[in-house]
Amino acid sequence: MLSLSNNLSLSNLATWHPTSETSLELFLEHKRLGHASDIASVEQWLDTSKNLTHFTQATASEQPSYTVADGAVVFDGNDHISASSEIDLDSGFIVAMRLSIDTPISQDTMIASNTSGNNFIRFDSVGTVRFKIDGSSSSFISLDSNIVAGQKHTVMLARDNDNVNTFYLDGVAQGDTEVLGSNLFLDTLGQRQGNHNHFAGKIYEVQVYSSYSLDLIKRVNTHLNMI
């Protein structure tokens, strides 16, 4: 289990906010769609990072919905929402989300590029995460404990400056790691390029950083686990 470092107290974790980080590249914030009632068709999820990389969907049949009670953007297995420009992560990074996945869990793409092929992070099964970076061969991470369909989870792929990729599930670093460098491109939630491997479930928040540190990982996980 993760433990707090000596200089990182519970109080400053509680008051920390993603927008205080200069390396924040994407922030699709929980309950920030600006509506007080459910939305049948979400046309836009605003990015509140400095980059303003807003995610939009003009095609009504591919728009997710929104439930105001829990602040979930709901993907039905056919939806996706994309930005007009890609996020380019060329060294250490953190890609983190709060989500739940519908059953059956099989090749559900959490985040990807719809522009550059073979850039994605997905759940292949309840116990396996698969990811590709810049057209690389597939990398698989076996989870220490299974993800549970319909249950909220905090998920994170973090790459350090030695290109070691670690997956975190609900704040816990999984034992299986993969070494993989090159640039990761991201611009889409809910599918990967070619209209493949759609996500079915709920996404509550998305955070992407172009930096890596254990302190930042702890802060992000704590923030997302409270949603």
N, C-alpha and C positions, 0 to 999 in steps of 0.2 A: 504494500500500500504506500501511497505517497505520504510524506511527512513534511510539515512546514519547516523551512529553513529558519535559523535563529533570528534573522533580520526581517522576517516576513510574518507579521502577526495576523491574527484573525481580524483585528479591527481594521488594519489597512487593506486587507483583502476585501472586506465588506464595503469599503468606501471607494475602492478603485473602480475606474470606468474605462472601457476599451478606447474611447476617444482621447484618453490621455497618452496613448502610445503613438509615437511618430511613425512606427512601422505598420500601422493599421492600414490595410489596402482595401478591405471590403467589410462593411458592417450593415447587414440586413437585420434590423433590430426588432426584437420581440414587441408586439403590440404597437407598432409605429406605422401602420397603414393609414392612419388618420380617419378611421370610421368608427362609429359607435354602434354599429349593427353588423350582422353577417353580410358577407359579399359573395354572391353566386359566382362571379367571374372577376378574378384579380388581373387587372391590366398592367399594374406597376407596383414593384416593391422598391422603395427608395433606399439608396445607399447613403448612410449618414456618416461615412468616413470622409476624409478630405478629398477623395477622388471623385465622389458623386457618380459612381459606376452603377447607375440605376438598372434594375432588371425588369424587363417588360415582356409582354406577350400580346400581340395584336389579334391573333386568331382565336375567336371565341371558343371554339371546340377544344383548344389546347390550354385554356386558362385555368389555373387552379382556383380554388375557392378559399374563403377566409371565415373562421369562426371566432367571433369577438370574445366569447366566454373564456377561452384558453389561449387566444392569440395565435392560433395555428393557421399556417398556410397549408391547405390540404391538396395533395396531388393524388389523382384517381388512377394512376397507371397509364395515362395517356397525355398528361399535362407536362409542360416544361415552361421555364421562364428564363430569359437570357439578357445579357448586356450587349451593348453595341461595340464594346472593345474588350479585349482580353486582359486579364491580370497575368503578369509574367513574373514568376517566382524563380530566381536564378541561383539562389544559394540556400541558406537556412530559412525555413518557413514554418508556420503553424496554420493549419486549416482545421477549423473547429465548428461543430454544429450541435444544436439541441434538436432532437427529432424523435419520432416513433415510426415504425415500419409495420405495414399491414401484413397479414399472413396470406400466402406463403412468402417467406423471405428468400428470394432467388434473383440474383443479378440486378439488385436495386441500386441504380446510380444516384449517389447523394449529390455529387458536384463534379463537373467536367468542363471540357471545352466543346462547344458545338462548331467551332471554327477550325481548330487544329486537331486532327485525328489522334486517337490513342493517348489522350490526356484525361484520366478519370479516376475517381475513387468510388468503389461500390461494395456493397455486401453481396458476396456470391452465395452465401448460405448463412444460417444462424451462427455458425462458428468460424467463418472465413471472410476476410476482407481481401479484395483484389484491387490493385492500382497499376496504372501505367503513367509514365512521365515522358513526354516528348517522343512518343513512338517506341518506347522501350519494350522489351519482352515483359510479359506479365510478371508481376511480383505478388505473391500471396502471403498474407499474415494470418496465422492460426490464432484464434482468440483463446485466452485462458478460461473464459466463461462465455456461454452463448448469449447473444442478444435475444431479447424476448419480444415477440410480436405484440404490437399494441401498447408497449410500455415505453415511457420516456427514457431516452438515453442521451448522454453527452458523449460525442464521438470526436476524435481528433487524430489527424496525421501530422506528426511533427518531424522535420528533418533538421539534423544538426549540421554544423559546418564541416563535418567529415562525411557527409552524405549518408548518415545512418538514419533510416526512417523507422520511427516508433509509432505504434498505434496505441491510443489511450481510449479506454472504455470506462465511462463514468469516473474519470479521474485517475484510473489505475493504468500504469504502463504495462502493456502486454509483453510477455517474455520473448515472443518471436519478433525479430527485427529484420529489416532488409536494407542492404547498401545499394543506393541508386541515386545518381546525380542527374545532371542536365536540368533544363528549364521546364517547370510545370506551368501549363497554361490553363486558365479557368475563365469561363464566362456563362455557365449554364447550370441551373438546378433542374433535376428531374429526368435527365436523359444524357446519353453521350452522342457524339457526332454520328450522323446517319439514322437518327430517329430510333436508336436502339436502347435496350435495357432501362426502361422507364422505372421511375420510383413511384411506389404507392404507399402513402402514409402522410404524416404531418411533419412540417419543418417549422420550428419556432424561432430560431435565430441562427445566423451565419456570421462567423468572424474569420478573417484571413489576414495574416501578418507576414511581412517579408523579413522577419528576423526570428531568431531562436534563442531562448534562454529557459532554464528550469523555473525561474521565478515567474516569467510570463506564462508558462504552461500552467503553473499552479493558479495564477490569477484567473486565467481564462476558464479553466475547469471549474473553479469555485463559482464564478459568475454564472456560467451556463447551468450548473447543477441546481441553482436556486430558481430557475424558470419552471 
